[in-house]
Amino acid sequence: MSKDCIICGSNIPPHTTEEGVVYWEGGHNAEPYASGRCCDLCHGEYVLPARLKQMKEERYGEKWKPIEFKTT
């Protein structure tokens, strides 16, 4: 069962044990960043930060402001 990441389009590899036994082939839930399944990299880079941001906004509302990084 091969799936493509909804975010980057790459193939989602299965998760395997050290012995090579496949135990999960479904990728990660990409909500709230996107609707569908995503790879490990996009889950960490995009989905988890989006979930944390959403949780903070729901909890703190207008009081919470994201940090803006300035580049030189």
Residue pairs with C-beta under 8 A, 6 or more apart in sequence:
1 25
2 11
2 12
3 11
3 12
3 25
3 26
3 27
3 37
4 10
4 11
4 12
5 11
5 12
5 27
5 30
5 37
5 38
5 39
5 42
6 30
6 34
6 35
6 36
6 37
6 38
7 30
7 33
7 34
7 38
7 39
7 42
7 46
7 47
8 38
8 39
8 41
8 42
10 39
11 39
12 25
12 26
12 27
12 37
12 38
12 39
13 39
13 40
14 22
14 23
14 24
14 25
15 22
15 23
15 24
15 25
16 22
16 23
17 23
26 37
27 37
27 38
27 39
27 40
27 43
28 37
28 38
28 39
28 40
28 42
28 43
28 47
29 37
29 38
29 47
30 36
30 37
30 38
30 42
30 43
30 46
30 47
31 47
32 47
32 50
32 51
32 54
33 42
33 46
33 47
33 50
34 46
34 47
38 46
38 47
53 66
56 64
57 64
